[in-house]
Amino acid sequence: MYKKILSSINKTTLGSSIAALLLAAAMTPAMAAWPERPVTLIVPWSAGGGTDATGRMIGSLLEKELGQPFNVVNRDGGSGVVGHSAIANAKPDGYTIGVVTVEIGMMHWAGLTKLSGTDYTPIALYNADSSGLLVRADSPWESAQDVIDAIKADSGKHKSSGTGQGGIWHLAMAGMLNTADISPDAAPWVPSQGAAPALQELVAEGVDVVTCSIVEAAGLIDAGKVKSLAIMSSERVEAYPDVPTLNEATGIDWQMAAWRGIAAPKGLPDDITATLTAALENVWKSDDFQEFMKGRGFGLEWKSGDDFAEWMASSDVSLGKVMSAVGMAK
């Protein structure tokens, strides 16, 4: 009898041991916690701009959250096509992610690429900023209406810039003029690789007006080299309460905002997506990030997963309509 009991115990123990080993073997790949090595975070615009600044802040805070380096790489060029393509075409293993911007809903309308928001795994929207209307500090223009009047009076004389041809800040300028019943060509657009080089051109008198977020011009505004005459928003920006909305300044009901979010290549595994989303939400809610964004005037906006995907889809449709209206869609 004792032999039967012992035999039964041995079989049970052996079976349990085998089951445990099989379970451990099956779980080993899944338990390899992402990230196990450094992650590349692609910024599709030049260093020094708002996308670069926010991307670097997010990268540094994600390092603290996830315990691995997040190496920020600027891949500018092609009006955003180069960097956005690099994100979309990377291996969907979590080791290459990036900042996607409002231009992803514009570039395909302009015929620059076939990419759209559906070519990514959306992680989260973290920011939205309205366009400012900026001129040199010593410009004779004292109001947004002065700018409108000058462009209307001398069509083709006053050059404008802010980003690449067909980019968000180009659309901001073109839409403003179109809404004012002025041809967008009345202020010839000088393409640039982002707001930072466009603002340098403004200071150097290479262009006369720049449309970009006030945040991107904050350094030059503080240095007394650039001034903002209006903000293309429904209400004034908290960080710059003295800057009127375009509607307040001119009566023109035109608004345009840039937005930024984190995305990964399409097909990112669900477990990595969940880990990254949770970490990014912690970053977004952190005091460090909130203070960084508010202190520099960046608009805070949070939408994750499907909500971010819907945001991108809606933005795409709206931008297509505006671009068609001003003759920029192909």
C-alpha positions in Angstrom: 0.0 0.0 0.0 2.8 2.4 0.9 4.5 1.6 -2.4 1.3 2.6 -4.3 1.0 5.8 -2.4 4.7 6.6 -3.0 4.4 5.8 -6.7 1.4 8.1 -7.0 3.2 10.9 -5.3 6.2 10.5 -7.5 4.0 10.5 -10.7 2.2 13.6 -9.4 5.4 15.4 -8.6 7.0 14.4 -11.9 3.9 15.6 -13.8 3.9 18.9 -11.9 7.6 19.4 -12.6 7.2 18.8 -16.3 4.2 21.1 -16.5 6.1 23.8 -14.7 9.1 23.4 -17.0 6.8 23.6 -20.1 5.0 26.6 -18.7 8.3 28.3 -18.0 9.6 27.6 -21.5 6.4 28.9 -23.0 6.5 32.1 -20.9 10.2 32.9 -21.5 9.8 34.9 -24.7 6.8 36.9 -23.4 8.5 37.6 -20.1 11.4 39.3 -22.0 10.3 42.8 -20.9 10.4 45.5 -23.5 12.6 47.5 -23.8 15.7 45.4 -23.3 18.0 47.8 -25.2 18.0 51.5 -26.3 15.1 52.9 -28.3 15.4 55.3 -31.2 12.9 58.2 -31.2 12.7 59.8 -34.6 11.9 63.5 -34.8 10.9 64.3 -38.4 11.9 68.0 -38.2 15.1 70.0 -37.6 16.7 70.5 -34.2 15.7 73.7 -32.4 12.0 73.6 -33.3 9.0 72.8 -31.1 8.7 69.2 -32.2 12.4 68.7 -31.5 12.1 70.3 -28.0 9.0 68.2 -27.0 10.4 65.0 -28.5 13.6 65.3 -26.5 11.7 66.0 -23.3 9.5 63.0 -23.8 12.6 60.9 -24.6 14.4 61.9 -21.4 11.3 61.2 -19.3 10.6 57.8 -21.0 14.2 56.8 -20.1 13.3 57.3 -16.4 10.0 55.4 -16.8 11.3 52.4 -18.8 15.0 52.2 -17.7 16.5 52.3 -21.2 18.0 55.2 -23.3 15.7 56.8 -25.8 18.0 58.3 -28.4 16.4 61.2 -30.3 17.4 61.3 -34.0 16.4 64.3 -36.2 15.4 63.1 -39.7 14.2 66.2 -41.4 13.7 66.8 -45.1 11.0 66.5 -47.8 8.5 68.7 -45.8 8.4 66.0 -43.2 8.3 63.0 -45.6 11.8 61.7 -44.7 11.2 61.4 -40.9 7.7 60.2 -41.1 8.7 57.6 -43.6 11.5 56.4 -41.4 9.1 55.8 -38.6 6.5 54.0 -40.7 9.1 51.8 -42.5 11.0 50.7 -39.3 10.6 47.2 -37.9 7.6 47.1 -35.6 9.5 45.7 -32.6 9.3 48.8 -30.3 12.9 49.9 -30.8 12.0 52.6 -33.3 9.2 55.0 -32.5 8.7 58.7 -33.4 6.9 61.9 -33.2 4.2 62.2 -35.8 2.9 65.7 -36.6 -0.1 67.3 -38.2 1.7 67.2 -41.6 0.9 63.5 -41.8 -2.6 64.6 -42.7 -1.3 67.0 -45.3 1.6 65.5 -47.2 -0.4 63.0 -49.2 -2.9 65.7 -50.2 0.0 67.7 -51.6 1.2 64.7 -53.5 4.4 64.3 -51.6 3.8 60.8 -50.3 1.2 58.1 -49.9 1.6 58.0 -46.1 -1.3 58.8 -43.8 -2.1 58.2 -40.2 -3.3 54.7 -41.0 0.3 53.6 -41.7 1.2 53.7 -38.0 0.4 52.2 -34.6 -1.0 55.3 -32.8 0.2 55.6 -29.3 -0.9 59.0 -28.0 -1.5 62.7 -28.9 0.3 64.9 -26.4 0.2 68.5 -27.8 -1.7 70.9 -30.0 -0.6 74.5 -30.8 -2.1 77.3 -32.8 -0.2 79.3 -35.4 1.1 82.8 -34.6 1.6 85.6 -37.1 5.2 86.9 -36.6 7.3 89.8 -37.9 10.6 91.4 -37.0 10.6 93.5 -33.9 11.5 96.6 -36.0 8.8 95.9 -38.6 6.6 98.9 -39.3 3.6 96.5 -39.0 2.0 96.9 -35.5 -1.0 94.7 -36.0 -2.2 91.7 -38.0 -4.4 94.0 -39.9 -1.3 96.0 -41.0 0.1 92.7 -42.4 -3.1 91.9 -44.3 -3.4 95.4 -45.7 0.3 95.5 -46.8 0.0 92.1 -48.6 -3.2 93.1 -50.3 -1.7 96.5 -51.4 1.5 95.1 -52.8 0.8 91.6 -54.1 4.0 89.5 -54.4 6.2 91.9 -52.6 6.2 90.5 -49.1 7.7 87.1 -48.6 6.5 84.6 -46.0 7.9 81.4 -44.5 7.6 78.9 -41.6 8.1 75.4 -42.9 8.3 73.5 -46.2 6.1 74.0 -49.2 2.6 72.6 -48.3 3.5 72.3 -44.6 1.2 73.2 -41.7 2.5 76.8 -41.3 2.3 77.3 -45.1 -1.4 76.3 -44.9 -1.9 78.6 -41.9 -0.7 81.6 -44.0 -2.5 80.5 -47.2 -5.8 79.9 -45.3 -5.6 83.2 -43.6 -5.2 85.0 -46.9 -7.8 83.0 -48.6 -10.3 83.7 -45.9 -9.5 87.4 -46.3 -10.3 87.1 -50.0 -6.6 87.5 -50.9 -4.7 85.1 -53.2 -2.3 82.9 -51.2 0.3 83.8 -53.9 0.2 87.4 -52.8 2.7 86.6 -50.1 5.2 84.3 -51.9 6.2 81.3 -49.7 9.8 80.6 -49.1 10.2 76.9 -48.1 12.3 76.1 -45.0 13.2 73.0 -43.0 11.0 74.1 -40.1 10.2 77.1 -37.9 13.7 77.6 -36.5 15.5 78.3 -39.8 12.5 80.3 -41.1 12.7 82.6 -38.0 16.4 83.1 -38.6 15.5 84.2 -42.2 13.0 86.6 -40.7 15.6 88.2 -38.4 18.0 88.3 -41.3 15.4 90.1 -43.4 15.2 87.3 -45.9 11.4 87.1 -45.4 8.9 89.5 -44.0 6.5 87.4 -42.1 6.5 83.9 -40.5 3.6 81.8 -39.5 4.5 79.2 -36.8 3.6 78.5 -33.2 4.6 81.3 -30.8 6.4 78.7 -28.7 8.9 78.2 -31.5 9.6 81.9 -31.6 9.8 82.4 -27.8 13.5 82.7 -27.7 13.6 85.4 -30.4 10.6 87.2 -28.9 12.3 87.3 -25.5 15.4 88.5 -27.1 13.5 91.4 -28.6 14.1 90.4 -32.2 10.6 89.1 -33.2 7.1 90.1 -32.2 3.8 88.2 -32.6 0.8 90.1 -33.9 -1.9 87.4 -33.6 -2.7 83.8 -32.8 -4.8 81.7 -35.1 -7.0 80.3 -32.3 -10.5 80.6 -30.9 -9.0 82.1 -27.7 -5.8 83.7 -26.5 -2.9 81.5 -25.3 -2.5 81.5 -21.6 1.3 82.0 -21.8 0.9 85.0 -24.1 -2.3 86.8 -22.9 -1.4 90.1 -24.7 -1.4 88.5 -28.1 -4.9 88.8 -29.7 -6.6 86.1 -31.7 -6.6 86.7 -35.4 -10.4 87.2 -35.2 -10.0 89.9 -32.5 -7.3 91.6 -34.5 -8.8 91.5 -38.0 -12.2 90.0 -37.9 -11.0 87.1 -40.0 -12.4 83.8 -38.7 -9.5 81.5 -39.4 -7.9 79.0 -37.1 -5.0 76.6 -37.6 -3.1 74.4 -35.2 -0.3 72.0 -35.3 -0.4 68.8 -33.2 2.1 66.2 -32.2 1.9 62.7 -31.0 3.9 59.5 -30.5 3.5 56.6 -32.9 5.2 53.4 -33.9 5.3 51.4 -37.1 2.1 49.6 -38.0 1.9 46.2 -36.4 3.5 46.9 -33.1 2.6 44.0 -30.7 -0.2 44.7 -28.3 1.9 44.1 -25.2 4.5 46.7 -26.3 1.8 49.1 -27.3 0.2 48.8 -23.8 3.6 49.3 -22.0 4.5 52.3 -24.1 1.1 53.9 -23.8 1.1 53.5 -20.0 4.6 54.9 -19.7 3.8 57.9 -22.0 0.7 58.7 -20.0 2.8 58.8 -16.8 5.2 61.1 -18.6 2.4 63.4 -19.8 0.9 63.6 -16.3 4.2 64.2 -14.6 5.0 67.5 -13.0 8.2 67.7 -15.1 6.4 67.5 -18.4 3.4 69.6 -17.4 5.8 72.4 -16.2 7.9 72.1 -19.3 5.0 72.4 -21.6 3.2 75.2 -19.8 6.4 77.1 -19.2 7.0 77.3 -22.9 3.4 77.9 -24.0 2.9 74.4 -25.6 -0.7 73.4 -25.6 -1.4 70.2 -23.7 -3.7 67.6 -25.3 -4.0 63.9 -24.5 -5.6 61.2 -26.7 -4.4 57.6 -26.8 -4.9 54.6 -29.0 -8.2 54.6 -31.0 -9.0 58.2 -29.9 -5.7 59.3 -31.3 -6.4 57.4 -34.5 -9.8 59.1 -34.8 -8.1 62.5 -34.2 -5.7 61.9 -37.1 -8.5 60.7 -39.4 -10.6 63.8 -38.6 -7.5 66.1 -39.1 -6.8 64.5 -42.4 -10.3 65.2 -43.7 -10.3 68.8 -42.5 -6.9 69.5 -44.0 -7.8 68.0 -47.3 -10.8 70.3 -47.6 -8.8 73.4 -46.7 -6.0 72.5 -49.1 -8.4 71.9 -51.9 -10.0 75.3 -51.2 -6.7 77.1 -51.6 -5.5 75.0 -54.5 -2.8 73.0 -52.7 -4.3 69.6 -53.0 -3.3 67.3 -55.9 
